[in-house]
């Protein structure tokens, strides 16, 4: 690829960025788009945007950039959680290290590469990008020691900055643990693999086990129920309503209130609500609780939340084996109440290892299947090969601007389109693995997307131009360092265009929120739907963290070999720093938080990038026949691995579990302040499996005579429900405080349940 093709790609992406940033600064001021660009602030801070006509609303501005830069780390922590701070620190680390690398390599290494061979240079726009890489340096050149020194400086400073960030985030994690309000998850463990018995219910088994073996610290438990879509909507809601109505069997419903007759929402059969309810209550009178109540024991599964009196007791119970069989009574610290992934809890624990194997095989197969489009895209960047394989394109590719467009812009755009399907597929794989929390699922998807992008974007593009050459490389793994040393400098041109397209353009698209903007327009002006005030998207860590880390890997591997990529990467990280801070503060809403668990992923990726860079440089120095530079690179690899091991021993345990010292201090502080009883009381309502089915407050039914009710006619329906006035709080005449709509919904559910129960008894 020539410099002119790179400039074409850069010009297109710069134009798109300027256009999208200008449109964003205008569209964000429009009242119709307030929920697209300020979803978090409206949901949490109840802010509104003025709807009056102001000329400033239609003029692009940079005020949002200033606000994003002025925001402090404490404000980000309070607004978006510790995960947002971790993501922000990844960007800060990248800006710092690549600013140093850009100064060192662009002004120190790039001139050596450009004048590495005694050749006649042409005008820079007509030069090939390969002339700016280490491939242009002569064999046995006496200037290769400069590359080795630059490698030492970049890797050494990267390790120092990495350790500083690791300590900072570990401190924030401990502060997040100790300074936060009492978290129910600190007192709770999730127990799976509960053995079933024919004599006792699941609830009794759990209670007996923890009363016997954890009697001093055990508080109570909550069994997780097996539910499907219909069960969640009908069975559980009707069970609560039915239990409430049973207490009023001795009271008489107002005789002046006529019954409401309508068709059931599912079976279509007409029913009389009050007569049917009273008849059923009379039939159940005198029967035992097991005969009249819904048999929820059949819906219990082998999982439960177990609550303890102290944080330390819950930690100890989660860290030890409960029995000699590791597959039974498996205990882990429970996720936060908002983070629980309820639909996976009732699935058998014994399926876990099978599902992990299946998802691993599926992910590997998908990674190798994706080699096909990547190989095709790689062929587009090789113009001679493309003309040879597709002769009918020779006439088109003779035009200069078409050549620049095809080689400089088209490959990265096509690759980016294919990559859009990766994240949803990996998220689906992570769901199959039976995660117990939403954050665990997203973190697992993040790792899968990271492995996928590193393999397909870096290794497949570097090691193969065709599938045949890829197979040749894999058949001789010992030659991979040499193959990388030969291929990475040549592929630097593709990586630069990928940074422009997937980096610059994707950031401007993220800022614009194109999908959200289009859906907002369709919902408001085409479908005429009411605004959904509850739904606010959460930040897509599983796509953005891998993207930032991949660009970091490209920066490290190309910093010494092809430093021309560094200025483009720096622009991406600076722009991302502003854009992501703005999105975290205004757009995305944090529903759950991992407590900074994305940082170990970032740390491991940076260490892998450094070691990979050193291995590639070792191969390059070997190809250039520079034994001194190659010899000094080997100790650098060892020192980097030792640094990683030190971080694993010193800081990583803080991200795997909680320190007992801090938990015991917090428990004692609760006892001194007298908050223990209040915390234990809150635990009873902390984990609600069905948040939509809250208890309906029913008051004692008052008897109203027929004479008093003659003047007021009750609501009557003949199969059609009258439209209610939303401004009035309509209540049933005999049930004060119970809205008519909720009463009808409850009666519909009860009717359907009773019919199902009768069918089961008759069969």
C-alpha positions in Angstrom: 0.0 0.0 0.0 1.2 3.5 -0.9 1.1 6.6 1.3 -1.6 8.0 -1.1 -3.9 5.1 -0.3 -3.4 5.6 3.4 -4.2 9.3 3.0 -7.4 8.4 1.2 -8.5 6.2 4.0 -7.5 8.8 6.6 -9.4 11.5 4.7 -12.6 9.5 4.5 -12.5 8.6 8.2 -11.6 12.2 9.3 -14.5 13.5 7.2 -16.9 11.0 8.8 -15.6 11.8 12.3 -16.1 15.6 11.8 -19.5 15.0 10.3 -20.7 12.7 13.1 -19.3 14.9 15.9 -21.0 18.0 14.4 -24.3 16.2 14.1 -24.0 14.9 17.6 -23.4 18.4 19.0 -26.6 19.5 17.3 -28.8 16.4 17.8 -28.1 16.2 21.6 -29.7 19.6 22.1 -33.0 18.6 20.5 -35.8 17.7 23.0 -37.0 14.8 20.9 -33.6 13.0 21.3 -33.2 13.6 25.0 -33.7 10.0 25.9 -31.1 8.8 23.4 -28.3 11.1 24.6 -29.2 11.6 28.2 -30.8 8.3 29.2 -28.9 7.9 32.4 -29.3 11.4 33.7 -33.1 11.4 33.0 -33.5 8.0 34.7 -31.4 8.7 37.8 -31.4 12.5 38.1 -34.8 13.3 36.7 -33.4 16.1 34.5 -35.3 17.6 31.6 -34.3 19.5 28.5 -36.0 22.8 27.6 -38.2 22.5 24.6 -38.3 26.2 23.6 -36.8 27.3 20.3 -33.3 28.5 20.8 -30.9 29.2 18.0 -28.0 27.6 19.9 -29.7 24.2 19.6 -28.9 24.2 15.8 -25.3 25.3 16.0 -22.5 22.7 16.6 -20.6 23.3 19.8 -17.8 21.7 21.8 -19.3 22.3 25.3 -19.8 18.5 25.8 -16.0 18.0 25.3 -15.2 20.5 28.1 -17.7 18.9 30.5 -16.3 15.4 29.8 -12.8 16.5 30.4 -13.7 18.4 33.6 -15.4 15.4 35.2 -13.3 13.9 38.0 -12.7 10.2 38.7 -14.9 10.4 41.9 -17.8 11.7 39.8 -17.4 8.8 37.3 -17.3 6.4 40.3 -20.4 7.8 41.7 -22.3 7.9 38.4 -21.2 4.7 36.6 -19.5 2.5 39.2 -16.0 1.0 39.6 -16.1 -0.8 36.2 -16.4 2.6 34.5 -13.4 3.8 36.4 -11.4 0.7 35.4 -12.3 1.3 31.7 -11.2 4.9 32.0 -7.9 3.9 33.6 -7.3 1.5 30.7 -7.6 4.5 28.3 -5.4 6.7 30.6 -2.7 3.9 30.7 -2.8 3.6 26.9 -2.5 7.4 26.4 0.5 7.6 28.7 2.5 4.7 27.3 1.8 5.4 23.6 2.6 9.1 24.0 6.0 8.1 25.2 6.3 5.4 22.5 5.2 7.9 19.8 7.8 10.5 20.8 10.6 7.8 21.1 9.8 5.8 18.0 8.5 8.3 15.6 11.4 10.7 16.1 14.1 8.0 16.8 13.1 4.8 15.0 11.2 6.0 12.0 14.1 8.0 10.4 16.3 4.9 10.8 13.8 2.7 9.1 13.2 5.2 6.2 17.0 5.6 5.5 17.8 2.0 6.4 18.8 1.1 2.8 20.8 3.0 0.3 18.0 3.4 -2.2 16.7 6.3 -4.2 13.6 7.7 -2.6 10.6 9.2 -4.5 8.0 11.6 -3.3 6.5 10.6 0.0 2.9 10.2 -1.3 4.2 7.7 -3.9 6.3 5.8 -1.4 5.2 2.4 -0.1 4.4 2.1 3.6 6.8 -0.8 3.9 9.7 1.7 3.6 8.8 3.1 7.0 9.1 -0.3 8.7 12.0 -2.3 10.1 11.9 -4.4 6.9 13.7 -1.5 5.2 16.7 -1.9 7.5 19.7 -3.7 6.0 20.8 -7.1 7.4 23.6 -6.7 10.0 22.9 -3.0 10.3 24.8 -1.3 13.1 21.7 0.7 14.0 19.6 -2.2 15.2 20.8 -1.6 18.8 18.6 1.6 18.7 15.5 -0.6 18.2 16.6 -2.8 21.1 17.0 0.2 23.4 13.7 1.6 22.4 12.1 -1.8 23.1 13.6 -1.9 26.6 12.3 1.7 27.3 8.8 1.0 26.1 8.5 -2.3 27.9 10.0 -1.0 31.1 7.8 2.1 31.3 4.8 0.0 30.4 5.4 -2.3 33.4 5.9 0.6 35.8 2.7 2.3 34.6 0.9 -1.1 34.8 1.9 -1.7 38.4 0.8 1.9 39.4 -2.6 1.4 37.8 -2.9 -2.1 39.4 -2.3 -0.7 42.9 -4.6 2.2 42.3 -7.5 0.0 41.2 -6.9 -2.5 44.0 -7.2 0.4 46.4 -10.4 1.6 44.8 -11.8 -1.9 45.0 -11.1 -2.1 48.8 -12.6 1.4 49.3 -15.6 0.2 47.3 -16.0 -2.7 49.7 -15.5 -0.8 52.9 -17.1 2.5 52.3 -20.2 1.4 50.6 -23.6 0.9 52.3 -24.2 -2.6 53.6 -24.5 -4.8 50.6 -26.8 -7.8 50.8 -24.5 -9.9 48.7 -21.8 -9.7 51.4 -24.1 -11.6 53.8 -25.3 -14.1 51.2 -24.1 -17.2 49.5 -25.6 -19.0 46.5 -25.9 -22.7 47.1 -26.3 -25.1 44.1 -26.3 -28.8 43.7 -28.7 -29.3 46.6 -29.6 -33.0 46.9 -33.3 -33.9 46.6 -35.1 -36.3 49.0 -38.5 -37.9 48.7 -39.3 -37.1 52.4 -38.4 -33.4 52.6 -38.9 -30.4 50.4 -35.9 -28.5 49.0 -36.5 -25.7 51.6 -36.5 -28.2 54.5 -33.3 -29.8 53.2 -31.5 -26.5 53.1 -32.7 -25.4 56.5 -31.7 -28.7 58.1 -28.2 -28.7 56.6 -27.2 -25.2 57.5 -28.9 -25.4 60.9 -26.8 -28.4 61.7 -23.4 -27.4 60.3 -23.6 -23.5 60.5 -25.8 -23.1 63.5 -23.9 -20.2 65.0 -24.0 -18.0 61.9 -26.9 -19.2 59.8 -29.8 -16.8 59.6 -32.3 -18.0 57.0 -32.6 -19.0 53.4 -34.6 -18.4 50.2 -35.2 -21.2 47.7 -35.1 -20.4 44.0 -38.1 -21.6 42.0 -38.1 -23.1 38.5 -40.2 -20.8 36.4 -41.0 -20.4 32.7 -42.5 -17.4 30.9 -46.2 -18.4 31.5 -45.4 -19.5 35.1 -43.8 -16.2 35.9 -46.7 -14.2 34.6 -49.6 -16.3 35.8 -48.8 -18.8 38.5 -46.7 -16.8 40.8 -48.7 -13.6 40.6 -52.0 -15.5 41.1 -50.5 -17.5 44.0 -49.9 -14.3 45.9 -53.3 -12.8 45.1 -55.0 -16.1 45.9 -53.3 -16.3 49.3 -54.5 -12.8 50.1 -58.1 -13.4 49.1 -58.2 -16.6 51.2 -58.0 -14.5 54.4 -61.3 -12.8 53.5 -63.5 -15.8 53.2 -65.3 -15.0 56.4 -66.2 -11.5 55.2 -69.0 -10.7 52.9 -68.4 -8.9 49.7 -70.7 -5.9 49.1 -74.0 -7.2 48.0 -74.7 -4.0 46.0 -71.7 -4.5 43.8 -72.6 -6.5 40.7 -70.3 -9.1 39.5 -68.0 -8.5 36.5 -68.3 -11.1 33.7 -65.6 -11.3 31.0 -63.6 -13.8 29.0 -60.3 -15.2 30.3 -57.3 -13.8 28.6 -55.9 -17.2 27.7 -58.7 -19.8 27.5 -61.4 -17.5 26.3 -64.1 -18.9 28.7 -66.5 -16.5 30.4 -66.4 -16.5 34.2 -68.0 -14.7 37.1 -65.1 -13.4 39.2 -66.6 -13.0 42.7 -68.9 -16.0 42.6 -66.1 -18.2 41.3 -63.8 -17.0 44.0 -66.3 -17.5 46.8 -67.3 -20.9 45.5 -63.7 -22.0 45.3 -63.0 -20.7 48.8 -66.0 -22.7 50.1 -64.8 -25.8 48.4 -61.4 -25.4 50.0 -62.7 -24.7 53.4 -61.7 -27.5 55.8 -59.1 -28.9 53.6 -55.4 -29.0 54.5 -53.0 -26.4 53.3 -51.3 -28.9 51.0 -54.6 -29.6 49.2 -55.8 -26.0 48.8 -52.6 -24.2 48.1 -50.6 -24.3 44.9 -48.0 -27.0 45.0 -44.9 -24.8 44.7 -42.7 -27.6 46.1 -42.9 -29.2 42.7 -41.5 -26.0 41.2 -38.5 -25.8 43.6 -35.1 -26.4 42.2 -31.7 -27.3 43.6 -30.5 -23.8 44.3 -31.0 -21.4 47.2 -29.8 -18.1 48.7 -28.5 -18.7 52.2 -28.1 -15.7 54.5 -25.7 -15.3 57.4 -25.4 -13.1 60.4 -22.0 -11.6 59.4 -20.0 -11.0 56.3 -17.1 -13.1 57.5 -19.4 -16.1 58.1 -20.7 -15.8 54.5 -17.1 -15.6 53.1 -16.0 -18.6 55.1 -19.0 -20.7 53.9 -18.4 -19.7 50.3 -14.7 -20.6 50.4 -14.8 -24.1 51.9 -16.1 -27.4 50.7 -19.5 -28.2 52.3 -19.3 -32.0 51.8 -16.9 -34.7 50.5 -18.7 -34.6 47.2 -17.6 -31.4 45.4 -20.6 -31.6 43.1 -23.1 -31.2 45.9 -23.7 -28.2 48.2 -21.6 -25.9 46.0 -21.4 -22.5 47.6 -20.2 -19.2 46.2 -20.7 -15.6 47.2 -24.0 -14.4 45.8 -24.1 -11.7 43.2 -25.8 -8.4 44.0 -29.6 -8.5 43.9 -29.8 -6.4 40.7 -27.1 -8.6 39.1 -28.7 -12.0 39.6 -29.4 -13.9 36.4 -32.5 -15.7 37.6 -33.2 -17.8 34.5 -30.0 -19.8 35.0 -30.2 -20.5 38.7 -32.8 -23.3 38.5 -30.8 -25.3 35.9 -29.0 -28.4 37.3 -25.4 -27.7 38.5 -24.2 -31.0 37.1 -24.7 -29.6 33.6 -22.1 -26.9 34.2 -19.0 -28.7 33.0 -20.8 -30.1 29.9 -21.9 -26.6 28.9 -18.4 -25.2 29.4 -17.0 -27.9 27.0 -19.8 -27.3 24.5 -19.2 -23.5 24.5 -15.5 -23.9 24.3 -15.8 -26.1 21.2 -18.4 -23.8 19.7 -16.2 -20.8 20.2 -13.1 -22.4 18.7 -15.1 -23.6 15.7 -16.6 -20.1 15.2 -13.1 -18.6 15.4 -11.8 -20.9 12.6 -14.8 -20.5 10.4 -14.3 -16.7 10.6 -10.9 -17.3 9.0 -12.7 -17.5 5.6 -13.9 -13.9 5.4 -10.7 -12.6 7.0 -8.7 -14.3 4.3 -10.9 -12.8 1.6 -10.4 -9.4 3.1 -6.7 -9.9 3.3 -6.7 -10.6 -0.4 -8.2 -7.1 -1.1 -5.2 -5.4 0.4 -2.9 -7.3 -2.1 -3.7 -5.7 -5.4 -1.6 -8.0 -7.6 -3.2 -11.1 -6.1 -6.7 -9.6 -6.5 -6.1 -8.9 -10.2 -4.8 -12.4 -10.7 -7.7 -14.1 -9.1 -10.4 -11.7 -10.5 -9.3 -10.7 -14.1 -12.5 -8.8 -14.8 -11.4 -6.2 -12.2 -8.2 -5.2 -14.0 -9.9 -2.4 -15.9 -11.5 -0.9 -12.9 -8.4 -1.2 -10.7 -6.3 0.7 -13.3 -8.0 3.9 -12.1 -5.9 5.5 -9.4 -8.7 6.6 -7.0 -10.2 3.1 -7.2 -6.9 1.5 -6.3 -6.5 3.8 -3.3 -10.1 3.1 -2.2 -9.9 -0.7 -2.6 -6.5 -1.1 -0.9 -6.8 1.6 1.7 -10.4 1.7 2.8 -12.5 -1.2 1.6 -10.8 -4.1 3.5 -11.2 -2.6 7.0 -14.8 -1.6 6.3 -15.8 -5.1 5.2 -14.0 -6.6 8.2 -15.8 -4.3 10.5 -19.2 -5.3 9.1 -18.4 -9.0 9.7 -17.3 -8.2 13.3 -20.7 -6.9 14.2 -22.0 -10.4 14.5 -19.3 -11.6 16.8 -20.4 -9.9 20.1 -24.0 -11.3 20.0 -22.8 -14.8 19.3 -20.2 -14.7 22.1 -22.8 -13.4 24.5 -25.0 -16.3 23.6 -22.2 -18.7 24.2 -21.6 -17.1 27.6 -25.3 -17.5 28.5 -25.2 -21.2 27.8 -22.3 -21.5 30.3 -24.9 -21.0 33.1 -23.5 -17.8 34.7 -25.3 -16.8 37.9 -25.1 -13.0 37.3 -25.4 -10.6 34.4 -21.9 -9.2 35.1 -20.4 -12.6 35.0 -22.0 -13.3 31.7 -20.8 -10.0 30.2 -17.3 -10.5 31.6 -17.2 -14.0 30.1 -18.4 -12.6 26.7 -15.7 -9.9 27.0 -13.0 -12.6 27.3 -14.4 -14.6 24.3 -14.6 -11.5 22.1 -11.0 -10.5 23.1 -9.6 -14.0 22.2 -11.6 -13.9 19.0 -10.4 -10.4 17.9 -6.8 -11.1 18.8 -6.8 -14.3 16.8 -8.7 -13.2 13.7 -7.6 -9.5 13.5 -4.0 -10.0 14.5 -2.8 -13.6 13.9 -4.9 -14.5 10.9 -4.2 -11.3 9.1 -0.5 -11.6 9.9 0.1 -15.2 9.3 -2.0 -15.8 6.2 -2.8 -14.3 2.9 -4.6 -17.5 1.9 -6.0 -20.4 3.8 -3.2 -22.6 2.4 -0.4 -20.5 3.9 -2.3 -20.5 7.2 -2.3 -24.3 7.3 1.5 -24.3 6.4 2.2 -22.0 9.4 0.1 -24.1 11.8 1.9 -27.3 10.6 5.3 -25.9 12.0 4.6 -24.1 15.3 8.3 -23.7 16.0 8.6 -21.3 13.1 5.8 -19.0 14.2 8.2 -16.4 15.7 10.1 -16.2 12.4 6.9 -16.0 10.4 5.6 -13.2 12.7 8.9 -11.4 12.3 8.5 -11.5 8.5 4.8 -10.8 8.4 4.1 -8.1 11.0 6.1 -5.3 9.4 4.3 -6.0 6.1 0.9 -6.0 7.7 1.3 -2.8 9.5 -0.3 -1.0 6.6 -3.5 -2.9 7.1 -3.5 -2.3 10.9 -3.2 1.4 10.3 -6.3 1.4 8.1 -8.1 -0.8 10.6 -7.4 1.7 13.4 -8.8 4.4 11.2 -12.0 2.5 10.3 -12.7 0.5 13.5 -11.3 3.1 15.8 -12.0 6.6 14.6 -15.2 5.9 12.7 -16.6 3.5 15.4 -16.1 6.1 18.1 -18.0 8.8 16.2 -20.7 6.2 15.6 -20.8 5.3 19.3 -21.2 9.0 20.1 -24.0 9.4 17.6 -25.9 6.4 18.9 -27.1 5.6 15.3 -29.2 2.6 16.2 -30.8 4.3 19.2 -31.5 7.5 17.2 -33.2 5.6 14.4 -35.3 3.5 16.8 -36.3 6.6 18.7 -37.5 8.2 15.5 -39.4 5.1 14.4 -41.0 4.6 17.8 -42.1 8.2 18.1 -43.2 9.2 14.6 -43.9 5.9 12.8 -45.2 3.5 15.5 -46.6 6.3 17.7 -45.5 4.4 20.8 -45.2 5.9 24.2 -41.7 6.6 25.6 -40.2 3.8 27.6 -39.0 5.7 30.7 -37.6 2.6 32.4 -35.3 1.2 29.7 -31.8 2.7 29.6 -29.0 0.7 28.0 -26.0 -0.4 30.0 -22.4 0.1 28.8 -21.2 -2.6 26.4 -18.0 -3.6 28.2 -18.0 -6.9 26.3 -17.3 -5.1 23.0 -15.5 -1.9 24.0 -12.9 -3.4 26.4 -11.7 -6.0 23.8 -11.5 -3.2 21.2 -9.3 -1.0 23.3 -7.1 -3.8 24.3 -6.7 -5.0 20.7 -5.5 -1.5 19.7 -3.1 -1.6 22.6 -1.7 -4.9 21.3 -1.3 -3.4 17.8 0.5 -0.4 19.3 3.0 -2.5 21.2 3.7 -4.9 18.4 4.2 -2.2 15.8 5.8 0.5 18.0 9.4 -0.6 17.2 8.8 -2.4 13.9 6.4 0.0 12.2 6.0 3.2 14.4 3.9 5.0 11.8 0.8 3.5 13.4 1.4 5.3 16.8 0.1 8.8 15.9 -3.2 7.3 14.6 -3.5 5.2 17.8 -2.9 8.2 19.9 -5.7 10.1 18.2 -8.0 7.1 18.8 -7.1 6.9 22.6 -7.5 10.7 23.1 -10.9 10.7 21.2 -12.0 7.6 23.1 -11.1 9.2 26.4 -13.5 12.1 25.7 -16.3 10.1 24.0 -16.5 7.2 26.6 -16.5 9.6 29.5 -19.4 11.5 27.9 -21.3 8.3 27.3 -20.8 6.9 30.8 -21.9 10.2 32.4 -25.0 10.8 30.1 -26.1 7.8 28.1 -25.5 4.5 29.9 -27.0 3.4 33.2 -25.1 1.1 35.5 -27.4 -1.7 36.8 -24.7 -4.0 38.1 -21.0 -3.8 38.8 -18.2 -6.4 38.9 -16.1 -4.4 41.4 -13.2 -3.8 38.9 -12.8 -7.3 37.7 -12.1 -6.1 34.2 -8.7 -4.9 35.2 -7.1 -8.4 35.6 -8.2 -9.0 32.0 -6.6 -5.8 30.9 -3.4 -6.5 32.8 -3.0 -10.0 31.3 -3.6 -8.7 27.8 -1.0 -6.0 28.2 1.5 -8.6 29.5 0.7 -10.9 26.6 1.2 -7.9 24.2 4.6 -7.1 25.7 5.8 -10.7 25.5 4.5 -11.1 22.0 6.3 -7.9 21.0 9.5 -9.1 22.5 9.2 -12.5 20.8 8.6 -10.8 17.4 11.5 -8.5 17.9 13.7 -11.4 18.8 12.7 -13.0 15.5 13.3 -9.8 13.6 16.8 -9.3 15.2 17.6 -13.0 14.2 16.5 -12.4 10.6 18.6 -9.2 10.5 21.6 -11.2 11.9 22.1 -9.0 14.9 23.2 -11.3 17.7 23.7 -8.5 20.2 20.2 -7.1 19.9 18.7 -10.7 19.9 20.8 -11.6 23.0 19.6 -8.6 25.0 16.0 -9.3 24.1 15.9 -12.7 25.9 16.4 -11.3 29.4 13.7 -8.7 28.7 11.2 -11.6 28.1 12.2 -13.2 31.4 12.0 -9.9 33.4 8.5 -9.3 32.0 7.3 -12.7 33.0 8.8 -12.3 36.5 7.0 -8.9 36.8 3.7 -10.6 35.9 4.2 -13.3 38.5 4.9 -10.7 41.1 1.6 -8.9 40.3 -0.3 -12.2 40.4 1.0 -12.9 43.9 0.8 -9.3 45.3 -2.3 -7.8 43.8 -4.4 -10.4 42.0 -5.8 -12.1 45.2 -7.5 -8.9 46.1 -9.7 -9.3 42.9 -10.5 -13.0 43.6 -11.9 -12.7 47.1 -12.5 -10.2 50.0 -9.9 -9.8 52.8 -11.2 -11.2 56.1 -9.6 -8.4 58.1 -11.8 -5.7 56.4 -14.9 -7.9 56.6 -14.5 -8.5 60.4 -13.9 -4.8 61.0 -17.1 -4.0 59.1 -19.0 -6.5 61.1 -17.7 -5.1 64.4 -18.6 -1.6 63.3 -22.1 -2.7 62.6 -22.4 -4.2 66.1 -21.1 -1.1 67.7 -23.4 1.2 65.8 -26.5 -1.1 66.4 -27.2 -1.6 62.7 -27.0 -5.4 62.7 -30.8 -5.9 63.3 -31.7 -3.4 60.6 -29.3 -5.1 58.1 -30.8 -8.6 58.9 -34.3 -7.2 58.4 -33.4 -5.8 55.0 -32.1 -9.2 53.9 -35.6 -10.6 53.9 -36.6 -8.5 50.9 -33.2 -8.2 49.2 -33.5 -11.0 46.7 -36.8 -10.9 44.9 -37.1 -13.5 42.2 -40.3 -11.9 40.8 -40.0 -8.1 41.2 -43.2 -7.5 39.1 -45.4 -9.4 41.6 -45.4 -7.2 44.6 -47.8 -7.8 47.5 -51.1 -5.9 47.0 -52.0 -4.0 50.2 -55.4 -5.2 51.1 -57.4 -3.6 53.9 -60.2 -5.3 55.8 -63.4 -5.5 53.8 -66.2 -3.5 55.1 -69.8 -4.7 54.7 -72.0 -2.3 52.8 -75.7 -2.8 52.8 -77.8 -2.9 49.7 -79.7 0.2 50.7 -76.6 2.3 50.9 -75.5 1.1 47.5 -78.8 1.7 45.6 -77.7 5.2 44.5 -74.4 4.2 43.2 -74.3 1.7 40.5 -71.4 -0.6 40.3 -69.3 -1.2 37.3 -70.9 -3.6 34.9 -69.3 -5.3 32.0 -70.7 -7.7 29.4 -67.4 -9.0 28.0 -66.0 -5.6 27.1 -63.9 -3.6 29.5 -64.5 0.1 29.8 -61.5 2.4 29.2 -60.3 3.8 32.5 -59.4 7.5 33.0 -55.6 7.5 33.8 -56.0 10.7 35.8 -58.4 9.1 38.3 -57.3 6.5 40.9 -60.2 4.1 40.3 -60.8 1.7 43.2 -63.3 -1.1 43.7 -66.1 0.0 46.0 -65.6 -2.9 48.4 -61.8 -3.0 48.4 -60.4 0.4 49.3 -57.0 1.1 47.8 -57.1 -1.7 45.3 -57.3 -0.3 41.7 -59.8 -1.9 39.4 -57.1 -2.7 36.8 -55.0 -4.7 39.3 -58.1 -6.4 40.7 -59.2 -7.6 37.2 -55.7 -8.8 36.4 -55.6 -10.7 39.7 -59.0 -12.3 39.2 -58.1 -13.3 35.6 -55.0 -15.0 36.9 -56.9 -16.8 39.7 -59.5 -18.0 37.2 -56.9 -19.5 34.9 -55.2 -21.2 37.9 -58.3 -22.7 39.3 -59.2 -24.1 35.9 -55.8 -25.7 35.6 -56.1 -27.1 39.1 -59.5 -28.6 38.3 -58.2 -30.2 35.1 -55.3 -31.7 37.0 -57.6 -33.1 39.7 -60.0 -34.6 37.1 -57.2 -36.3 35.2 
